[in-house]
């Protein structure tokens, strides 16, 4: 059992899954929910 745990840790499967990273991305983007779309577009276009 210890070998399996060490293999999963080495493969990056423990505590850093794709779904956890996606959840973090969703949480970090919640601040933009209250910003009007045209304002977000203007900010994006200003960066280009």
C-alpha positions in Angstrom: 0.0 0.0 0.0 2.9 2.4 0.8 4.3 1.8 -2.7 1.0 2.8 -4.3 0.9 6.0 -2.2 4.4 6.9 -3.2 3.7 6.3 -6.9 0.6 8.5 -6.8 2.6 11.2 -5.0 5.4 11.0 -7.5 2.9 11.2 -10.4 1.3 14.3 -9.0 -2.0 12.6 -8.3 -2.3 13.5 -4.6 -3.6 16.9 -3.6 -3.1 18.6 -7.0 -5.7 17.1 -9.3 -7.1 18.7 -12.3 -10.4 19.2 -10.7 -8.8 21.0 -7.7 -7.0 23.3 -10.1 -10.2 24.0 -12.0 -12.0 24.8 -8.7 -9.3 27.3 -7.8 -9.7 28.9 -11.3 -13.4 29.2 -10.8 -13.0 30.8 -7.3 -10.4 33.3 -8.7 -12.8 34.3 -11.5 -15.8 35.0 -9.3 -14.7 38.6 -8.9 -15.6 39.2 -12.5 -19.2 38.1 -12.2 -20.3 41.6 -11.2 -18.4 43.4 -13.9 -20.4 44.2 -17.1 -19.3 42.4 -20.2 -18.6 45.5 -22.2 -16.2 46.7 -19.5 -14.4 43.3 -19.5 -14.2 43.5 -23.3 -12.7 47.0 -23.2 -10.1 45.9 -20.7 -9.2 42.9 -22.8 -9.0 44.9 -26.0 -6.8 47.4 -24.2 -4.3 44.7 -23.5 -4.0 43.6 -27.1 
